């Protein structure tokens, strides 16, 4: 399935469930939001997104604990989870999606190019995670390919994570 097809399935599925979505993007830099808003009817589902490309914005905008960033860094499973929870909370959405990783050309925080973490979270009352899924990806290719595959990866993870 292409990235746009995944975005269409996400929008149509969540619309049918009367659920909403927000995004927190680092390496994808708005690509995920662009894909989602390319789908007719996206406004009934997509609440908005945070582009937290700079590490400090992961804390300031997405609510990632500074302790998490200090201990694990910006490219980490824990950071992706907190980004997903934070964007859902900030945007008052049912679901939060997050992408963080290294698109290149150089490694970051000792992590090789292509290291990506994608996360899906559904916060419960009080901000405690009701459902959280995170996946590490090791993506080959160009900077653009890594960014595109990251967006596809988080959309696919959401579809896999939806309760039946």
C-alpha positions in Angstrom: 0.0 0.0 0.0 1.3 3.5 -0.8 1.6 6.2 1.8 -1.5 8.0 0.4 -3.5 4.8 0.4 -2.5 4.2 4.1 -3.6 7.8 4.9 -6.9 7.3 3.1 -7.5 4.1 5.1 -6.6 5.8 8.4 -9.0 8.8 7.7 -11.9 6.6 6.5 -11.5 4.1 9.4 -11.2 6.7 12.1 -14.1 8.7 10.6 -16.3 5.6 10.8 -15.3 5.2 14.4 -15.9 8.9 15.2 -12.3 9.2 16.5 -9.7 11.9 15.9 -6.0 12.0 15.3 -3.0 14.3 16.0 0.6 14.0 14.9 4.1 14.9 16.4 6.7 14.8 13.7 10.5 15.2 13.9 12.3 13.7 10.9 9.2 13.7 8.7 8.9 17.5 9.2 5.2 17.7 8.3 5.1 15.0 5.7 2.7 12.9 7.8 0.3 15.9 8.2 0.5 16.6 4.5 -0.4 13.0 3.6 -3.4 13.0 6.0 -4.7 16.4 4.8 -4.5 15.2 1.2 -7.4 12.9 1.9 -10.9 14.4 1.3 -12.8 14.4 4.6 -9.6 14.6 6.7 -11.0 17.6 8.6 -13.5 15.3 10.4 -10.6 13.3 11.8 -7.3 15.2 11.7 -7.1 17.7 14.6 -3.6 19.0 13.8 0.1 18.4 14.3 3.3 19.4 16.0 6.5 19.6 14.1 9.1 19.1 16.7 12.2 18.9 14.6 14.5 20.6 17.2 15.0 18.5 20.3 13.9 21.2 22.7 10.6 21.4 20.9 9.9 17.8 21.7 9.7 18.9 25.3 8.2 22.4 24.9 5.4 21.4 22.4 4.9 17.7 22.7 5.5 17.4 26.4 8.4 14.9 26.3 10.0 14.9 29.7 13.4 16.6 29.8 14.5 13.6 31.8 13.6 11.3 28.9 15.6 13.5 26.5 18.5 13.6 28.8 18.6 9.9 29.5 17.6 8.4 26.1 17.9 11.3 23.6 15.7 12.5 20.8 15.9 9.3 18.8 14.5 6.8 21.2 11.5 4.5 21.8 10.6 6.4 25.0 10.8 9.8 23.2 8.4 8.6 20.5 5.9 7.3 23.0 5.9 10.6 24.9 5.6 12.5 21.6 2.5 10.5 20.6 0.9 10.9 24.0 1.8 14.6 24.1 0.4 15.5 20.7 -2.9 13.7 21.4 -3.2 15.6 24.7 -2.2 18.9 23.2 -4.6 18.6 20.2 -7.4 16.9 22.2 -7.4 13.9 19.9 -8.3 10.3 20.4 -5.0 9.1 18.8 -1.5 10.5 18.7 1.1 9.5 16.1 4.8 10.3 16.4 7.9 10.0 14.3 11.5 10.5 15.4 14.7 9.3 13.9 17.7 10.0 11.7 17.1 10.7 8.0 20.7 11.6 7.3 23.1 12.4 5.9 24.9 12.0 9.2 24.3 9.8 12.3 22.7 11.5 15.3 23.3 10.7 19.0 25.4 7.7 17.9 22.4 6.3 16.0 23.0 5.4 12.3 21.1 7.0 9.4 17.8 5.1 8.9 17.2 4.5 12.6 13.6 5.6 13.2 11.0 5.2 16.0 7.3 5.5 15.3 4.7 5.4 18.0 0.9 5.3 18.3 -0.9 6.3 21.5 -4.4 6.5 22.7 -4.4 8.4 26.0 -7.0 7.7 28.6 -8.4 10.2 31.2 -5.6 11.8 33.1 -3.1 11.4 30.3 -2.2 7.8 31.2 -1.7 5.6 28.1 -4.7 3.4 27.4 -2.9 1.9 24.4 0.6 2.6 23.2 2.5 0.9 20.4 6.0 1.7 19.3 8.2 0.2 16.6 11.8 0.7 15.7 12.5 0.8 12.0 15.9 0.4 10.2 15.3 2.1 6.9 17.7 2.1 3.9 17.8 4.7 1.2 17.9 8.4 0.6 16.8 11.0 3.1 13.5 11.4 1.3 12.9 7.6 1.2 13.6 7.3 4.9 11.1 10.2 5.6 8.5 8.6 3.4 8.9 5.2 4.8 8.7 6.6 8.3 5.3 8.2 7.5 4.1 4.9 6.0 5.4 3.0 9.0 3.5 5.0 11.6 0.2 4.9 9.6 0.5 1.2 9.2 1.2 0.8 12.9 -2.0 2.8 13.7 -4.1 0.6 11.5 -2.5 -2.5 13.1 -3.2 -1.1 16.6 -6.8 -0.3 16.2 -9.0 -2.5 18.5 -11.5 -4.5 16.6 
